[in-house]
């Protein structure tokens, strides 16, 4: 039996245990125990080392995708490219990032084409940088808005390929993606704060001019960001399938298996049927 966990600031409502248990059982015939481990950010450095002795592997979410890196020996694939980790194999202290895979597969299976399209990402944290890197590789015209100028500059130096924004231009975007985490847990019901080039602050403004709104949040199923987009008459998509697809890729890592987009899509449909 694999001993796994998800680590984050507040993962009390995370669907990760049910998802990983389903994938590992259905696809790999493997049992697992899967814990939710919520840590205050100030306690992460004290608790990080214990994770390697408690679990065979673990997934990392907001806000520890960068903080876990110093505790690892090796970064593979997108983790090395993005400087953010969401999957750890403890035996080798190796970090992986499956967010980009999950994000692009979510968009693809929702019929959202990004090649040649303008995409505005809100937030340059671990999730934002992963999505930015994946979108750039997929041929999108990527803009990343981040109020923390130092963080934005660091991500731009590491990734390149996108336009960094400390203020949002007044122009339409084909797709707007909320990667900030604002709208869940203590901020449920809130909108991310956006400052425009003309000095105004109105998150709904960018939604009125976009073609599609996406939020990586999946609890609640419709964040205030998505509700606002719907009020503007825009199609919306939450991050539930992204969570599933990145979990599928992580389980392929844990089980040393090659991923298949077709298989991932089939398992997602089966999972939806099971939980319904």
N, C-alpha and C positions, 0 to 999 in steps of 0.2 A: 504494500500500500504506500502510495506517495503521500508525503506530508507537505502540504502547500499552504500558502496564505496570501492575502492581499494586505499591503501596508500603505496607510495614508493618514492624513490629518483626521478625517472622519469617514470611515468606511462602514458605519453601522447599518447603512441601507444598501450596501453594495450587492448586486446580483452575481458577483463573481463566483461565490461558492457553488450555486446551483448550475451555473454555466459550465464551469470546469468539471464538476462531477458528471454532468451530462455528456460532455465531449469525451472525457477519458473513459467513461463506461461504454458509450455507444460506438466510438471510433476505435479505441485502443483496447477495450476489454480490461481496463485497469481501474482498480478502486483507489480512492484518495480521501484523505481528510483535508478540509480546506477551511482555514480560520480567517476571520476578519480581525486585523490588528490596527486599532486607531491610536495614533501617537501625537501629542502636542509637538509642534515643530521644535520647541526648545528641548525636548527629551530625545530627539532622534539620535543625536551623537552618542548618547549614553546607552541607548537600546540597540543600535545598529549591529554591533558585533554578536549579540545574542541570537539574531535572526539566522545566522549561518549554522548555529548548533541546533536550533529548534526545527528547521525545515529543510526538506530536500531541495526546494525551490520556492521562490515567492515572486509575486507581482507587486509593482510599485506604482502608486498613483500620486495625485496632488498632495503635498508640494515637494515630494522627495525624489523625483526622477533624476535630478541633478545631484542631490545630496548623497545618494548611494554610491556614486562613481568612485570616490576616494577609497572605498572599502573593497573594491574589486581589483582583480589582477588583470583581466582582459575584457575589452569591449569588442563585440562582433557586429559586422554589418551596419545597420542603421544606427545602432547605439554609438558606434565610433563616429559616424558621420554627423549625427545630431547632437552628440554630447548629452544625451538623455537616455535613461534606462527604464524599462517597465517590466522586464523579466530577468530573473537571476537564477542561475544554476549554482547551488551552494558548494557542491563538491569541488568545482573548479574556480569558484568565484568569478564566473563569467557573466557579463551583462549583455542583454539583447534589447532591441526595441522593435516591438511588433505593431506599434500604433500606426505607422505609415501604411503598412499592409492592410490593417483593419479599416483605416479611414478611406483609402482609395477603393477598396472592395465595397464598402458601404455606399459610396457615391455611385460606383459603377452599377451595382444591383438596384439602385434607386433611379437609374436612368439619367443621372447628372453627369454630363460630359464636361471635362475641364480643359482639355487640350485647346489652346488658343483663347480660353476664356479668362476674364478678369475676376480674381478671387481676393476678397479682403478678409484677412484673418485678424480677429481681435484677441490679442494676448500673445506674448512670446515666451511663455513658460515652457515646461517640458512638453505638454501636449501641442502647444502652438508651434514650437520649433520642429516637432516631428511632422506635423501636418504641412508646414511650410516646405520642408525638405521633400516630402512625398509629392506635393503639388508641383514644385519646380521640376522634379524628375519626370512628371507626367505631362509637361509642356504647357502648364498654365501660366498666365501673367499674374504673379503673386505680389500682394501688398500686405505688409504686417504692421498693425498698429499696436503700439505699446507705450504706456505712459512713463515707464521706467527707462529713461534714455540710456543708462549704462547697460542694462540687460539687453535692450534692443541692439545696441552697438556690438555687444559681445556675440549675440546670435548672428548678426549680419556678417561679422568677421569669420565666424565658424562655418556658416552655410553659404553666404552670398546668394546670388540668383534671384533675390526678391527686392522689392522697394521698401525700405524701412520708413515708417511714418510715426512721428510723434504728434501729428495732427492729421485728421482725416480730410482729404480733399472733397469738395462738394462736387461729386460726379457719380454717375451710376456704376454699379458693379454687377457682374452676372451672378455671383454667389457671395454671400457674407456668412462667415463662420465664427460662432462664439467659442473661443478656446479658453476663456478666462476662468471658468468655474463659477462666475457670478450668476446666481439664479438657483443655486442648490444649497441645501443645509441652512446655515444661518442667514444666507442671502436669498433664500427662496422668495419669489415675488418681486425681486429687484431686477433692473436692467443694468448691463455694463455701462460704465460712464465713457462717453466719447466726446472728445474736444475737436472741433472742426477748425479748418484753416482761418475761418472768419471769427473764431473765438466762441461760437455758440456750443452748447452742450445738450444734445438731444439724440439719444440712441435711436429713436424712431425715424429720424431724418434719413439715415442711411438705408433703413428698411423700406421706406417709401419708394426709393429709387433702385432697389436691387431686383434681380430676377428670381432668386431663391435664397431662403434662409436656412441655415443648418446650425444646430447647437449640439456640442459633444455631450451635454448633460442628457441623462435619460431618466432621472428621478428629480423632479416630477417629469412625467411623460411629455408635458408641454410646459416648458419654462416660460417665464414672463417674456423673454426674448422672442420665443416662437409665437406666443399669443399676440404680441405686438405686431409681428410680421403677418399673422393671419388677419388681424384687423386692417392691415394695409393691402389685403388681397393677395398675399404672396404664398406660394407653396412652401411647406416647412418639412424638416426632417430632424429627428432627434438622434442621439448617439447610441441607441440600444443595439443596433446591428453591428456598429463599429466595435462595441465592447465584446460582442460575441466573436467577431472575426479575429480581433487581436488576441482573444483568449484561445481560439483555435490554433493560431500560429504559435502562441506560447506553449500550448500542449504538444505541438509537433516538436518544438525545441526540447521539452522535457523528455519526450519519448524517442528522440532522434529519428523523426520521420519527415519526409518531404511534404510540404503543404500543397493543396490543390484548391484553386478557387472554386471549381465546380463542386468538389466535396464540401467545402465550407458553406456554400450556398444551400446545398441539400440539407446539411446538418442544422443550419439556421431555421429552415422551414420546419424540420422535424421538432426542433426545440420549441418553436412557437406553438406548434400543435400540442406538444406535451404540456406546456404551462397553461394553455387554454383549457 
